[in-house]
Amino acid sequence: MIDTVNDNTEKHRFELEIEGHLAAAYYERSGNVITFEHTEVPAELGGKGVGSSLIGGALDRARAEGLKVVAHCPFVKAWIGKNPAYASCCSRHEGRRWRKGGARQPLTGGNSHCCHPRFWPGRGYASAAHALK
């Protein structure tokens, strides 16, 4: 498995392509802070450690750039909890602020696993009234 994590700054997401499928970790950046909003891993890649490879690579890049990490995504938060070496790059600020509009489209039209129920199939990202900031 090739596990090169790419930072797609235009779409505000880290990407990992495996077996023709794309996994993504969406984020927002503000100054030296990166806030992970949610993670999507296609069902075809479930149980293969793709989410862990994606988040590990994304956090490696954030740490290399000297960014402080805020984990709103439960998957990212749990991953950091299991990998305490990454705790030093985490910000203590975990409060959520909401803004209207600006929701992004899901990668696979709702056929992927996502860490947040708001983005599960049938409740599509595009239909969300608010997006995390």
C-alpha positions in Angstrom: 0.0 0.0 0.0 1.4 3.4 -1.0 0.7 5.8 1.9 1.7 9.2 0.7 -0.6 11.8 2.3 -1.1 14.9 0.1 -2.3 18.3 1.3 -5.0 19.6 -1.1 -5.0 23.2 0.1 -7.6 24.2 -2.5 -10.1 21.8 -1.1 -8.9 22.1 2.6 -8.3 18.5 3.0 -5.5 15.9 3.4 -5.9 13.1 0.9 -4.7 9.5 0.7 -5.5 7.5 -2.5 -5.5 3.7 -2.1 -6.7 1.1 -4.6 -8.4 3.8 -6.7 -10.4 5.2 -3.7 -9.8 8.5 -2.0 -9.8 9.0 1.8 -9.8 12.6 3.1 -9.4 14.6 6.4 -11.1 18.0 6.1 -9.6 20.9 7.9 -9.6 24.7 8.3 -6.5 26.7 8.9 -6.2 30.0 10.7 -2.8 31.4 11.3 -0.7 28.7 13.0 -3.8 26.6 13.9 -5.2 23.7 11.9 -8.7 22.4 12.9 -9.6 18.9 11.8 -13.4 18.9 11.1 -14.1 15.4 9.9 -12.6 12.3 8.2 -14.0 10.2 5.3 -12.8 6.7 4.4 -14.6 4.9 1.6 -16.3 1.7 2.8 -14.1 -0.3 0.4 -11.1 0.6 2.5 -12.7 0.1 5.9 -10.7 -2.0 8.4 -7.4 -1.6 6.5 -5.8 1.1 8.6 -6.3 3.8 5.9 -7.8 6.3 8.3 -4.9 5.9 10.7 -2.4 6.3 7.9 -4.2 9.4 6.7 -4.3 11.0 10.1 -0.8 10.0 11.0 0.5 11.6 7.7 -1.6 14.7 8.2 -0.4 15.3 11.7 3.2 14.7 10.6 2.8 17.5 8.1 1.1 19.8 10.6 3.8 19.2 13.2 6.6 19.8 10.5 5.0 23.1 9.7 4.8 24.1 13.4 1.0 24.1 13.4 -1.1 23.7 16.6 -3.9 21.1 16.1 -7.5 21.3 17.2 -9.4 18.0 16.8 -13.1 18.5 16.3 -13.3 15.2 14.5 -13.9 12.3 16.9 -11.7 10.0 14.8 -8.7 12.4 14.9 -9.3 13.0 18.6 -9.3 9.3 19.4 -6.3 8.7 17.1 -4.3 11.3 19.0 -5.4 9.7 22.3 -3.9 6.4 21.1 -0.7 8.0 19.9 0.4 10.3 22.7 3.6 11.3 20.8 1.3 13.7 18.9 -0.3 15.3 21.9 2.4 18.0 22.0 1.1 19.5 18.8 -2.4 19.8 20.1 -4.0 23.1 21.1 -5.9 23.2 24.4 -8.7 25.1 22.6 -11.5 22.6 21.8 -14.5 25.0 21.7 -16.7 24.9 18.6 -17.8 27.9 16.6 -20.4 27.6 13.9 -20.9 29.6 10.8 -23.7 29.5 8.2 -23.2 28.0 4.7 -19.9 27.0 3.1 -20.5 23.2 3.4 -18.4 21.1 1.1 -19.5 18.2 -1.1 -18.7 14.6 0.2 -16.1 12.7 -1.7 -18.2 9.7 -2.7 -21.8 10.9 -2.7 -22.5 9.4 0.8 -21.1 5.9 0.2 -18.2 6.4 2.6 -17.6 6.0 6.3 -17.3 9.3 8.1 -16.6 9.9 11.7 -19.5 12.4 12.3 -23.2 11.3 12.1 -24.1 14.6 10.4 -22.1 13.3 7.4 -23.4 9.7 7.3 -25.2 8.4 4.2 -28.7 10.0 3.9 -27.6 13.0 5.9 -25.2 14.3 3.2 -22.6 17.0 3.9 -24.1 19.2 1.2 -27.4 19.4 3.1 -25.9 20.5 6.4 -27.1 23.9 7.4 -23.9 24.7 9.3 -20.3 23.8 8.9 -17.6 23.7 11.6 -15.1 26.5 11.6 
